Amino acid sequence: MSIAAEPQQWRTTLLTPTLNKQCWGFVIGSALFALGSAPGFGTWAGASTANLCYFMGAWFFTAAGLIQLLRCGAATVSVGYGSGTMVRAEWLAASTQSAGTVMFNVSTSSALLAHNAGAEDHFVWFPDAAGSVAFLISGLAAVIAYTRTDRWWNPGSVDWWSTQINWIGCVAFAVSAVGAYVLADGNSVDNTLANTGTFIGALCFMTASLIVAPVWTRRTP
C-alpha cells in the first residue's frame, strides 16, 4: 500500500458510519448521563459537575444519533396503496431520535449558563422536554419497525430486547422531563423524579446499545 493511500484509508475508517460507532456513542453518552444523575452524585460533586456530565454526554448522543440516521437508509418506501409511498418506521425512529439529541444539546449547553428561573424554563426545560417527546416518538417508531419485520413478542432475539429496553428508556426520560419542570421560584417540580428518570433512562439506553454492539454479537459493523 502506498503512503498516500494510508491517510485516505484512515479517513475512510474514521468517517464511515458503522453500527459499532453508533452503539459506543450511545453507551458513552448514556454513561455520562447516568453518572450525572446517579443518586448522591450531584450533592457530592455539585450541580455544575453534573451539568457538565450531561453536556458531554449529549454530544456523544448527537454523534451516535447522526450515525444511526445515516445508516438507516431511505426515508420512504414504495407501497401499493394510497399515495404510493410511505415513510419508513426505521427512518422515522432514527430521524426523531437524532432531532431529540440536538434538543438535549441545547438544553445541556444552556444549563451551564442559565442563572435564573426564566432562563432555566425557556432554554433548559423546553428543549429537554422537546427532546424527550422526540425520543418517545422514536422509541414507538422503533417498536413498530421491529414488529413489521418480526414477531411482536420474541424474547429470544437481542434486537427485540434492545427495542423494548430502548422504549422503557424513552418513557423514563419523559418522566424525568415532567419532574424537571421549572416552577416560578426556580425549583423543579420533583428533583428526585427528574434524576431517577434520567438515571433509569440512561441505563436503559446503555443496555439497549451494548447488547447489539458488534463486539458482543459478532455482527458486521
C-alpha positions in Angstrom: 0.0 0.0 0.0 1.3 3.4 -0.9 1.9 6.1 1.7 -0.6 8.4 0.1 -3.3 5.7 0.4 -2.8 5.2 4.1 -4.3 8.7 5.1 -7.2 8.1 2.8 -7.9 4.7 4.4 -7.6 6.3 7.8 -10.1 9.0 6.9 -12.5 6.4 5.4 -12.3 4.3 8.6 -12.9 7.3 10.8 -15.8 8.9 8.9 -17.7 5.7 7.8 -20.9 5.4 9.9 -21.0 1.9 11.5 -23.1 0.1 14.0 -20.1 -0.2 16.3 -19.6 3.6 16.4 -23.3 4.1 16.8 -23.5 1.7 19.8 -20.5 3.0 21.6 -21.6 6.6 21.1 -24.8 5.8 22.8 -23.0 3.8 25.5 -20.6 6.6 26.4 -23.3 9.3 26.3 -25.6 7.1 28.4 -22.8 6.5 30.9 -22.2 10.2 31.3 -25.9 10.9 31.8 -26.1 8.0 34.3 -23.1 9.5 36.2 -24.6 13.0 36.3 -28.0 11.7 37.6 -26.6 9.0 39.9 -28.0 9.1 43.4 -26.0 11.4 45.6 -23.6 12.5 42.8 -25.0 16.0 42.4 -24.8 16.6 46.1 -21.2 15.2 46.3 -19.8 16.7 43.1 -22.0 19.7 42.8 -24.7 20.7 40.2 -22.1 22.2 37.9 -20.2 18.9 37.6 -23.5 17.0 37.0 -24.5 19.5 34.3 -21.0 19.1 32.7 -21.6 15.3 32.5 -24.9 15.9 30.8 -23.3 18.4 28.4 -20.6 16.0 27.3 -23.0 13.0 27.2 -25.3 14.9 24.9 -22.6 15.3 22.3 -22.0 11.6 22.2 -25.7 11.1 21.9 -25.8 13.5 19.0 -22.9 11.9 17.2 -24.5 8.4 17.7 -27.9 9.7 16.6 -26.4 11.1 13.4 -24.6 7.8 12.7 -27.9 5.9 13.2 -29.7 8.3 10.8 -27.0 7.9 8.1 -27.2 4.1 8.4 -31.0 3.7 8.4 -31.5 4.1 4.6 -34.1 5.9 2.6 -36.9 7.9 4.3 -39.7 6.4 2.2 -40.6 3.2 0.6 -43.0 2.4 -2.3 -46.3 0.8 -1.4 -49.2 -0.4 -3.4 -51.8 1.8 -1.8 -52.6 5.4 -1.0 -50.1 7.9 -2.4 -47.8 5.1 -3.4 -45.1 6.0 -0.8 -44.9 5.6 2.9 -42.4 6.9 5.5 -40.3 4.1 6.8 -40.6 3.5 10.5 -36.9 2.8 10.8 -36.2 6.3 9.3 -38.8 8.0 11.5 -37.2 6.4 14.6 -33.7 7.5 13.6 -34.7 11.0 12.5 -36.7 11.8 15.6 -34.1 10.4 17.9 -31.4 12.4 16.1 -33.6 15.6 16.5 -34.1 14.7 20.1 -30.3 14.5 20.8 -29.9 18.0 19.3 -32.5 19.3 21.7 -30.6 17.7 24.5 -27.5 19.6 23.3 -29.4 22.9 23.5 -30.7 22.0 27.0 -27.4 20.8 28.5 -25.5 23.7 27.0 -28.0 26.2 28.4 -27.9 24.5 31.8 -24.2 25.5 32.1 -25.1 29.2 31.5 -28.6 29.7 33.0 -28.7 31.7 36.1 -32.4 32.4 36.7 -35.7 30.6 36.6 -36.8 32.2 33.4 -33.7 31.1 31.5 -33.9 27.6 33.0 -37.6 27.4 31.9 -37.1 28.6 28.3 -33.6 27.4 27.4 -33.1 24.3 29.6 -36.5 22.7 30.3 -38.3 23.4 27.0 -35.5 21.8 24.8 -35.2 19.0 27.3 -39.0 18.3 27.1 -38.9 18.5 23.3 -36.0 16.1 23.2 -37.9 13.7 25.5 -41.0 13.9 23.3 -38.8 13.2 20.2 -37.4 10.2 22.0 -40.9 8.9 22.8 -41.8 9.1 19.1 -38.6 7.5 18.2 -39.0 4.6 20.6 -42.5 3.9 19.5 -41.5 4.0 15.8 -38.7 1.6 16.6 -41.2 -0.9 18.2 -43.4 -0.5 15.1 -40.4 -1.1 12.8 -39.4 -4.2 14.7 -42.9 -5.7 14.7 -43.2 -5.2 10.9 -40.1 -7.4 10.3 -40.5 -9.9 13.2 -43.0 -11.0 15.9 -44.2 -8.5 18.5 -43.2 -11.0 21.2 -39.8 -12.5 20.6 -37.7 -12.6 23.8 -35.2 -14.9 22.1 -33.9 -12.1 19.9 -31.4 -9.5 21.1 -33.0 -7.0 18.7 -36.3 -7.5 20.5 -34.8 -6.9 23.9 -32.9 -3.8 22.6 -36.0 -2.3 21.1 -38.1 -2.9 24.3 -35.4 -1.7 26.7 -34.9 1.4 24.5 -38.6 2.1 24.7 -38.5 1.9 28.5 -35.6 4.4 28.5 -37.6 6.8 26.3 -40.5 6.6 28.8 -38.1 7.2 31.7 -36.7 10.3 30.0 -40.2 11.6 29.5 -41.0 11.1 33.2 -37.7 12.9 34.0 -38.8 15.9 32.0 -42.0 16.1 33.9 -40.1 16.1 37.2 -37.7 18.7 35.9 -40.3 21.3 35.1 -39.1 24.6 36.5 -41.6 26.4 38.8 -41.8 30.2 39.3 -39.5 30.1 42.3 -36.8 28.4 40.3 -37.2 24.9 41.8 -38.1 21.8 39.9 -41.4 20.0 40.4 -39.7 16.9 41.7 -35.9 16.8 41.5 -35.7 13.2 42.7 -38.1 12.2 40.0 -36.1 14.1 37.4 -32.8 12.5 38.4 -34.3 9.0 38.8 -35.9 9.1 35.4 -32.7 10.3 33.8 -30.7 7.6 35.6 -33.0 4.8 34.6 -33.4 6.0 31.1 -29.6 6.3 30.7 -29.1 2.8 32.0 -31.7 1.5 29.5 -30.1 3.2 26.6 -26.7 1.9 27.6 -28.0 -1.6 27.9 -30.0 -1.4 24.6 -26.9 -0.4 22.8 -24.5 -2.8 24.5 -26.5 -5.9 23.8 -26.5 -5.3 20.0 -22.9 -4.0 19.8 -20.9 -6.0 17.2 -18.2 -6.7 19.8 -20.7 -8.9 21.7 -22.9 -10.2 18.9 -20.2 -10.7 16.2 -22.3 -8.7 13.8 -20.8 -6.9 10.9 -20.3 -3.2 12.0 
